[in-house]
Structures are given as C-alpha cells and as structure tokens.
C-alpha cells in the first residue's frame, strides 16, 4: 500500500509557502528522478553491495513496464490466457515502433499457471501508441469486466504466501484499492463447483470510506457471495463474538489468514510514482511506524492459533519493515514466528531481511542507536517511539530469524520495490485464547482419563475371567496372575497416557500464565471501546438508527424467503431447494427494495454475530433486479452478475441451450427476432413466459465436433441472461462484458473508434423499416434531381 493519506492545509497558505503563492507545478517529464537524502540513506543501509548500488538506483528511475494478472474462475482464466497467447502475442511480434521491434507480453516466470504477465512497454506509451491501440482496448475492456487486473508485479506476491483455502476465514485489514483482495477471493473459490459457495469468507476492510467504495467496485467484478467490505480503522477493528451475549462461553471470531498491506511511505514505487523523489524525507517513516505496529498487533489478536499473517509494504525503509517485524515478534514473546518461505515461488528473486540498519533524523544525520541522537530536535510522538526504530541486539535478531523476511528490489526482475514478512501464530496471545486453550486441554484430559479408566476396568474384568478359567482348568495360582497384571500396568506407561500427562502439564502452564497476566482486557487490545465484557451483544437490527451516521447507504436487511415478493420470485423462476434460502438480503427504502442480493451462509452468520459492530459498506452479489414492465409475470428479472450463482439452481424451463449459430445471432444483432433462431431454440424459448428472464447457454464441450467454432477456443460455458419479449430477445449484459464476449466468440471489435470496428445490426424488423426509409429518401432525391434538370 502506498502513502498514508495526510490532510492538506488549504486555508493557511503561509504555512505551506512563505510567500503565500502557489508553488509552480512541474510536469511529469520535468521531475528530477533523484534525491540526495534518499541516496545517502539507502547507501548507508547496505541494501546491496557497493558494485550493485548504481544499478539499483538507475533501475528505480526507469518507468515500470505494464503488468497485469488474469482473474476470474479457473476456466475463464484459461480462456483469456489462450486468447492472449494465440491472438495478441503473434500480433504484437510484428509491430515496430520507431523502427524497432517490440517484445510481446510474456508470463511472469514466478506466478503460478502463467496468469501473471508483463509487457515491457510502459502504461503511458501503451495508451498513446496507435499501433498498440488494439491491445490497449483489449486490456481496458477485460479490466472493466473483471477478467484482467492491472496490477504491479510485486503487488501480486503477498496473497500467494497466505495460502488461502476455501474453508478459511480471511481478513484483509487495509484492502483498498482491492487488487490483492481479488487474489484472496480467487483463492477462496479455487476448486469450488459453480453455484456452490466456499465455507470460508473474505472480509475486506479499509479505514477510508471513499477508498472502501473504490474497493467495492474492484471486488464486485468477481461476483462472489463470500465477501464483506467494511469501514474500520485497522488498528481498532472490532471484536465479533460467538456464543452467549453475556457469559463465559462466548468467544471471539478469529481468522485463519490475515493480510496486513499497511499504509507506508511508498518509496519503493518511484518507478510509477515519480513525485516520491521530490517529496521523500528521512523522517516520513517515523510517523508511520507506530501505526503499522498497532495494525499488526491488532491482527495478531484476531488471528487463530496456527493461522498465518502476511505483513507487506511497498517501502524499502527498514523502519517500516524489519523494525516493525522485530519489535512485534519481541512483544509477543514467541507466540508469533517468522515462516521460512524460501522454498515457495523459487523463481521469484528476493533478498533476506536486514539485521542491522541506521536511522536518519530530519537534520540528515545517521544514527546507530537511540543514545547518539538529539531527542530535543524531535516531536513528542517521535521521542516516544524512537527506540522502536532501531534493531534489537544482534543475538536477539538472530533468534527471531529476521533473515526470513523478503526484500524485493527493482533491478532483480524489473519490478517495483517491496517487502514481505510471513508470520505464523504458534501460541495463544489474549486472556480469552489462553482460557480457551486451558479449557480444551482440560476437557481432552478428562475424556482420556474416562477412556483409560474404562479400558483398565475392561482389562481387569477380562483378566479376572481368564484367571478364574485357568485356575479351574489348570490349577493355576490366582494370586500369581494378579501380580503379573499389576506388573503389566505399572512397569510401562502407555503412549496415550504419556500424551495426557503432557497435556496436563501444558494446561497447568497455561493456568500459570493466565494467573500471572495483569492485562485482563488484552483479548481486545486495540478494539473499540464498545467491546467491554459487560456489554450485551447488539442484535442485528438494520432498521434501527445507525451508531455511525458516516455511512450514507441504507443498511442491509435479510429477507424471509417464505413470505412476500421474494417468495413469488423464487416460485416463479423455480429456484430449487439446493440453494440456501438464508442468504437473500437487500437495502430497504420506504418498505420496498429494488435489488435482491445473495451472500453465503458464512457471511450471513458473521453479519448476524457482529450485530451493529461492523460498518458494512457492501456485501454479496445482486441476483434479482426490479423491472419496469407492467404486465410481466414476475416483477423482478435476473441480473448478469448473479447468473452464475443462480444457474445450477434455476428451473430448466428458464435455461435454453443453443448451438453456435444462434449464439452468433444473439451477439451480432440488437434485439434479434425469435424467427432468426433455429427451430429447436425458438421452440424452447416459446415455453418461457413472455416478459420474463431467460438464460441462453452455450456449452463448448457439447459442440466440440461442430463445423462452426468460436474465434478463440473456449473451455468455459457461456450463460447469457436475456429478456424474453413477445417477438424478440434482449441481452441483459453490461456493455463491456458484451464487447469482451463478442471479441472472444466472433473475433470482432465493436469499438467504433477502432479500424474495422463492428457495429451491431438491428433486428430484421428494424432493418426492413430502415430499408423502406432509405428507399423513400432515394425516390425524393430522384424527383428533386429531375425537377432541377427540367428547370
């Protein structure tokens, strides 16, 4: 994440400029790509060798290449990758700019499945070049649709190290603008069948409401019912409780994976944010370090024991990186550990974390320890946190394995600068967690003692029976047999019993830790003040006045599927019972709603448990929209973004499979007449009620042997929601999605600015009217010409 937002002083000009006049604005090309303090500071840190430092600095001045990542479902991603490799790579190989051949896009060697790509042409040049306009138009369209994400290469790294699984509860604490959140959502849905939802979820949080709205726009492209966008300060993300509202049985909802891509100075982004060169100051990191530390501390409390946390910045400054990591590890005294991920993404070139570094004060002086600095020249906040800017002792830094942090430099693989650290929580931290761990150990010990007791009793009974039988049959001494049984039970402790004894010791140790803890409220460190233990959990009542009026939207209200309009919608479209009825919700306005959204069961549970603690900006996917047709059989129609979710549960009556020829008609014409379709398709559509939605489906696998095939080889099934009129069909799809689909299926562009751009034809009725009008106009022109000739 880049620079943290700072309020600008527009009122007092003298504070910003002594003369009171506005400073001259320099153009992008005029900016000096260097900074003496920057050079001095990072040379002293010994990030790279003396011989390597000039290359390091020179690369940071060069504009970044264009990077993008293929997103979406796995099948869809394969189709887009196929399109790039078969259509655009050969096309771009033949293009020359200023007499030189350009290098076509190529996959990033370290990104899985060749879904990450790099194009050596910078974004500005790509946008302005006429020769590259076709590829640029493709990128813009696919980005709007959500099939491609324009993302810097190193920004793709942190989510890969989180290792998200479909069952995980994932929290992205500083999520905007959302490119990493999109990766988390993709990982959550990996391997999940279409129409089914993962048991996990992603909570994407951002402290700035406007940035949270930008985040909504980004994640909505992925059409996931398992995402919740919230608006909280990262270091004060609220506790959510599961269990009794008041009582000892409640517990905090914790997350399996947490991403902390925290606000930072962004000095690793000089290749795209050129103004960093002129704005960079040595003490920028001093004000950010405390905020970054608090965010990670809060994340540690919200993380499950055994869970993974990834901390990342787009800064090279050790005060924002290794200093935060080292002091966090030291603070939690072994409960957090750095994970060695050197064997993961082996093609990604990286350098180990720094064990020593220097701190530069505002006067430009470098210091090895806090004692050498003049504290009187610093602000009160800087003095309070100044010690935490420096490394710990050499021995302690070695114990913490700080070298397991990852530093990515621009000159290694033609990227930006980045820092990543991967934590694992190996022990409980809060009082609540320790109580839970002690109770669990005690319960396990109790269960084992009962099993062991039952086993011994069964053994004794079996031994007694055997001894009696032996004595009766062979005259064996009963006392001797009892002695042998006693020897068997005491000479060697069973392995299970050893485990229980160990668990008992751990439980006692946990109790000692608990008794010695002075911080009774550390389970909610950094949480909102409303998280007092005596407070009753607020119920989920969206119609009640909001605690925070900063959110302008109406709150979400879960709908009862057994009553009202929702019941009519589900009955009309024949939604099967295989689709959960608990996930429908909407924003109410005047006791009515225009759209129906859908969330997974895990999201619903989280929202209900949270009550009014969570400031929910957005969640779920739209599945139904109110239409404006008066005589419609159902007042709501299907929505494009919700069609993949509904399709497996939709009545077969509303799903029509078509051949490739009918698909072409649907894409080439606006509102095609039903008579232009094949007899079979027309017959199936005739069974659909007039003035209602219908899904036109094309399965490439079912038509693999057909003579006519799409322009780009398709593997994913296409499902297109349409409106069934009296005599025609109308595609209900976003313009950009339609452009993308036409390009892949027909190999044509409908960009009117492009050379050879395709213009959609109207249906036959409209074409006939246009032809009649043209004929009448031609007759009028002929008459006028005859009159002029006669005159």
PyMOL commands that set and color helices and strands:
alter all, ss='L'
color gray80, all
select helices_A, chain A and resi 13-16+28-30+36-45+50-61+74-93+112-114+123-128+133-145+153-162+179-189+209-222+234-236+276-279+284-302+322-331+370-372+375-377+380-389+394-399+402-404+410-413+431-474+478-491+495-515+522-524+529-531+564-572+601-610+640-647+652-654+660-668+674-676+679-686+735-746+764-790
alter helices_A, ss='H'
color red, helices_A
select strands_A, chain A and resi 66-70+96-97+100-101+106-107+116-119+148-149+169-172+201-205+227-230+241-242+251-252+255-261+303-313+336-338+351-352+359-360+366-367+406-408+418-425+556-558+584-587+595-598+616-619+621-626+636-638+655-657+669-670+692-698+718-724+729-731+761-762
alter strands_A, ss='S'
color yellow, strands_A
deselect
rebuild
show_as cartoon
